[in-house]
Amino acid sequence: MNTQDVIATLNALLQTTKDGALGFRSCAKDVKSANLPPMFEVSAQRCDTGAAELEAHIRHFRQRDRSAASHVDQRCRLSHGHG
């Protein structure tokens, strides 16, 4: 699996996680029992935490991918006498 595939997978997981947070918040708002909204909000907050972690991983892989591309470009220029 290349870096772009990893980023795409992480982005899909991020979207699912954000959708989950929205779903839990919707449930917290719509549920009739007074005891349940805090439980749903805690679950939404866990999704928010997971989303933040996924975003950090996505940034890491994007940076790593850009760095690798930069090294390839530099080697290509050097091998062709443009450096």
mmCIF file of the C-alpha atoms, coordinates in Angstrom:
data_MODEL
# 
_entry.id   MODEL 
# 
loop_
_atom_site.group_PDB 
_atom_site.id 
_atom_site.type_symbol 
_atom_site.label_atom_id 
_atom_site.label_alt_id 
_atom_site.label_comp_id 
_atom_site.label_asym_id 
_atom_site.label_entity_id 
_atom_site.label_seq_id 
_atom_site.pdbx_PDB_ins_code 
_atom_site.Cartn_x 
_atom_site.Cartn_y 
_atom_site.Cartn_z 
_atom_site.occupancy 
_atom_site.B_iso_or_equiv 
_atom_site.pdbx_formal_charge 
_atom_site.auth_seq_id 
_atom_site.auth_comp_id 
_atom_site.auth_asym_id 
_atom_site.auth_atom_id 
_atom_site.pdbx_PDB_model_num 
ATOM 1  C CA . MET A 1 1  ? 0.000   0.000  0.000   1.00 0.00 ? 1  MET A CA 1 
ATOM 2  C CA . ASN A 1 2  ? 1.541   3.310  -1.039  1.00 0.00 ? 2  ASN A CA 1 
ATOM 3  C CA . THR A 1 3  ? 1.311   6.567  0.882   1.00 0.00 ? 3  THR A CA 1 
ATOM 4  C CA . GLN A 1 4  ? -1.559  7.907  -1.241  1.00 0.00 ? 4  GLN A CA 1 
ATOM 5  C CA . ASP A 1 5  ? -3.573  4.753  -0.484  1.00 0.00 ? 5  ASP A CA 1 
ATOM 6  C CA . VAL A 1 6  ? -2.903  5.170  3.227   1.00 0.00 ? 6  VAL A CA 1 
ATOM 7  C CA . ILE A 1 7  ? -4.016  8.811  3.085   1.00 0.00 ? 7  ILE A CA 1 
ATOM 8  C CA . ALA A 1 8  ? -7.179  7.880  1.187   1.00 0.00 ? 8  ALA A CA 1 
ATOM 9  C CA . THR A 1 9  ? -8.011  5.178  3.749   1.00 0.00 ? 9  THR A CA 1 
ATOM 10 C CA . LEU A 1 10 ? -7.384  7.550  6.650   1.00 0.00 ? 10 LEU A CA 1 
ATOM 11 C CA . ASN A 1 11 ? -9.578  10.198 4.983   1.00 0.00 ? 11 ASN A CA 1 
ATOM 12 C CA . ALA A 1 12 ? -12.403 7.656  4.638   1.00 0.00 ? 12 ALA A CA 1 
ATOM 13 C CA . LEU A 1 13 ? -12.037 6.720  8.315   1.00 0.00 ? 13 LEU A CA 1 
ATOM 14 C CA . LEU A 1 14 ? -11.998 10.406 9.231   1.00 0.00 ? 14 LEU A CA 1 
ATOM 15 C CA . GLN A 1 15 ? -15.269 11.006 7.403   1.00 0.00 ? 15 GLN A CA 1 
ATOM 16 C CA . THR A 1 16 ? -16.857 7.981  9.084   1.00 0.00 ? 16 THR A CA 1 
ATOM 17 C CA . THR A 1 17 ? -15.668 9.213  12.477  1.00 0.00 ? 17 THR A CA 1 
ATOM 18 C CA . LYS A 1 18 ? -17.044 12.707 11.889  1.00 0.00 ? 18 LYS A CA 1 
ATOM 19 C CA . ASP A 1 19 ? -20.352 11.201 10.746  1.00 0.00 ? 19 ASP A CA 1 
ATOM 20 C CA . GLY A 1 20 ? -20.407 9.128  13.939  1.00 0.00 ? 20 GLY A CA 1 
ATOM 21 C CA . ALA A 1 21 ? -19.942 12.230 16.086  1.00 0.00 ? 21 ALA A CA 1 
ATOM 22 C CA . LEU A 1 22 ? -22.820 13.928 14.276  1.00 0.00 ? 22 LEU A CA 1 
ATOM 23 C CA . GLY A 1 23 ? -24.974 10.842 14.743  1.00 0.00 ? 23 GLY A CA 1 
ATOM 24 C CA . PHE A 1 24 ? -24.294 10.642 18.471  1.00 0.00 ? 24 PHE A CA 1 
ATOM 25 C CA . ARG A 1 25 ? -25.057 14.348 18.865  1.00 0.00 ? 25 ARG A CA 1 
ATOM 26 C CA . SER A 1 26 ? -28.274 13.929 16.914  1.00 0.00 ? 26 SER A CA 1 
ATOM 27 C CA . CYS A 1 27 ? -29.274 11.055 19.182  1.00 0.00 ? 27 CYS A CA 1 
ATOM 28 C CA . ALA A 1 28 ? -28.436 13.122 22.275  1.00 0.00 ? 28 ALA A CA 1 
ATOM 29 C CA . LYS A 1 29 ? -30.696 15.887 21.025  1.00 0.00 ? 29 LYS A CA 1 
ATOM 30 C CA . ASP A 1 30 ? -33.603 13.659 19.986  1.00 0.00 ? 30 ASP A CA 1 
ATOM 31 C CA . VAL A 1 31 ? -33.687 11.042 22.738  1.00 0.00 ? 31 VAL A CA 1 
ATOM 32 C CA . LYS A 1 32 ? -36.557 11.277 25.229  1.00 0.00 ? 32 LYS A CA 1 
ATOM 33 C CA . SER A 1 33 ? -34.772 9.930  28.307  1.00 0.00 ? 33 SER A CA 1 
ATOM 34 C CA . ALA A 1 34 ? -32.902 12.541 30.357  1.00 0.00 ? 34 ALA A CA 1 
ATOM 35 C CA . ASN A 1 35 ? -30.213 9.991  31.263  1.00 0.00 ? 35 ASN A CA 1 
ATOM 36 C CA . LEU A 1 36 ? -29.077 9.226  27.718  1.00 0.00 ? 36 LEU A CA 1 
ATOM 37 C CA . PRO A 1 37 ? -27.894 12.559 26.242  1.00 0.00 ? 37 PRO A CA 1 
ATOM 38 C CA . PRO A 1 38 ? -24.705 12.677 28.362  1.00 0.00 ? 38 PRO A CA 1 
ATOM 39 C CA . MET A 1 39 ? -23.804 9.154  27.244  1.00 0.00 ? 39 MET A CA 1 
ATOM 40 C CA . PHE A 1 40 ? -24.270 10.097 23.595  1.00 0.00 ? 40 PHE A CA 1 
ATOM 41 C CA . GLU A 1 41 ? -22.258 13.297 24.075  1.00 0.00 ? 41 GLU A CA 1 
ATOM 42 C CA . VAL A 1 42 ? -19.386 11.334 25.614  1.00 0.00 ? 42 VAL A CA 1 
ATOM 43 C CA . SER A 1 43 ? -19.443 9.045  22.579  1.00 0.00 ? 43 SER A CA 1 
ATOM 44 C CA . ALA A 1 44 ? -19.448 12.057 20.257  1.00 0.00 ? 44 ALA A CA 1 
ATOM 45 C CA . GLN A 1 45 ? -16.465 13.495 22.111  1.00 0.00 ? 45 GLN A CA 1 
ATOM 46 C CA . ARG A 1 46 ? -14.597 10.213 21.696  1.00 0.00 ? 46 ARG A CA 1 
ATOM 47 C CA . CYS A 1 47 ? -15.296 10.440 17.974  1.00 0.00 ? 47 CYS A CA 1 
ATOM 48 C CA . ASP A 1 48 ? -13.957 14.017 17.998  1.00 0.00 ? 48 ASP A CA 1 
ATOM 49 C CA . THR A 1 49 ? -10.777 12.803 19.708  1.00 0.00 ? 49 THR A CA 1 
ATOM 50 C CA . GLY A 1 50 ? -10.412 9.997  17.180  1.00 0.00 ? 50 GLY A CA 1 
ATOM 51 C CA . ALA A 1 51 ? -10.946 12.454 14.327  1.00 0.00 ? 51 ALA A CA 1 
ATOM 52 C CA . ALA A 1 52 ? -8.208  14.711 15.679  1.00 0.00 ? 52 ALA A CA 1 
ATOM 53 C CA . GLU A 1 53 ? -5.836  11.739 15.868  1.00 0.00 ? 53 GLU A CA 1 
ATOM 54 C CA . LEU A 1 54 ? -6.690  10.691 12.314  1.00 0.00 ? 54 LEU A CA 1 
ATOM 55 C CA . GLU A 1 55 ? -6.108  14.264 11.100  1.00 0.00 ? 55 GLU A CA 1 
ATOM 56 C CA . ALA A 1 56 ? -2.666  14.229 12.743  1.00 0.00 ? 56 ALA A CA 1 
ATOM 57 C CA . HIS A 1 57 ? -1.821  10.957 10.986  1.00 0.00 ? 57 HIS A CA 1 
ATOM 58 C CA . ILE A 1 58 ? -3.048  12.337 7.665   1.00 0.00 ? 58 ILE A CA 1 
ATOM 59 C CA . ARG A 1 59 ? -0.828  15.426 8.082   1.00 0.00 ? 59 ARG A CA 1 
ATOM 60 C CA . HIS A 1 60 ? 2.114   13.165 8.936   1.00 0.00 ? 60 HIS A CA 1 
ATOM 61 C CA . PHE A 1 61 ? 1.654   10.985 5.858   1.00 0.00 ? 61 PHE A CA 1 
ATOM 62 C CA . ARG A 1 62 ? 1.135   14.002 3.577   1.00 0.00 ? 62 ARG A CA 1 
ATOM 63 C CA . GLN A 1 63 ? 4.318   15.581 4.893   1.00 0.00 ? 63 GLN A CA 1 
ATOM 64 C CA . ARG A 1 64 ? 6.184   12.297 4.479   1.00 0.00 ? 64 ARG A CA 1 
ATOM 65 C CA . ASP A 1 65 ? 4.838   11.955 0.933   1.00 0.00 ? 65 ASP A CA 1 
ATOM 66 C CA . ARG A 1 66 ? 5.893   15.517 0.027   1.00 0.00 ? 66 ARG A CA 1 
ATOM 67 C CA . SER A 1 67 ? 9.329   14.914 1.512   1.00 0.00 ? 67 SER A CA 1 
ATOM 68 C CA . ALA A 1 68 ? 9.768   11.704 -0.464  1.00 0.00 ? 68 ALA A CA 1 
ATOM 69 C CA . ALA A 1 69 ? 8.628   13.424 -3.669  1.00 0.00 ? 69 ALA A CA 1 
ATOM 70 C CA . SER A 1 70 ? 11.085  16.242 -3.028  1.00 0.00 ? 70 SER A CA 1 
ATOM 71 C CA . HIS A 1 71 ? 13.949  13.767 -2.641  1.00 0.00 ? 71 HIS A CA 1 
ATOM 72 C CA . VAL A 1 72 ? 12.967  12.006 -5.867  1.00 0.00 ? 72 VAL A CA 1 
ATOM 73 C CA . ASP A 1 73 ? 12.814  15.340 -7.723  1.00 0.00 ? 73 ASP A CA 1 
ATOM 74 C CA . GLN A 1 74 ? 16.199  16.325 -6.349  1.00 0.00 ? 74 GLN A CA 1 
ATOM 75 C CA . ARG A 1 75 ? 17.785  13.007 -7.361  1.00 0.00 ? 75 ARG A CA 1 
ATOM 76 C CA . CYS A 1 76 ? 16.195  13.277 -10.806 1.00 0.00 ? 76 CYS A CA 1 
ATOM 77 C CA . ARG A 1 77 ? 17.635  16.786 -11.292 1.00 0.00 ? 77 ARG A CA 1 
ATOM 78 C CA . LEU A 1 78 ? 21.057  15.685 -10.130 1.00 0.00 ? 78 LEU A CA 1 
ATOM 79 C CA . SER A 1 79 ? 21.079  12.644 -12.398 1.00 0.00 ? 79 SER A CA 1 
ATOM 80 C CA . HIS A 1 80 ? 20.189  14.847 -15.357 1.00 0.00 ? 80 HIS A CA 1 
ATOM 81 C CA . GLY A 1 81 ? 22.809  17.470 -14.524 1.00 0.00 ? 81 GLY A CA 1 
ATOM 82 C CA . HIS A 1 82 ? 20.311  20.107 -13.336 1.00 0.00 ? 82 HIS A CA 1 
ATOM 83 C CA . GLY A 1 83 ? 21.436  20.592 -9.804  1.00 0.00 ? 83 GLY A CA 1 
# 
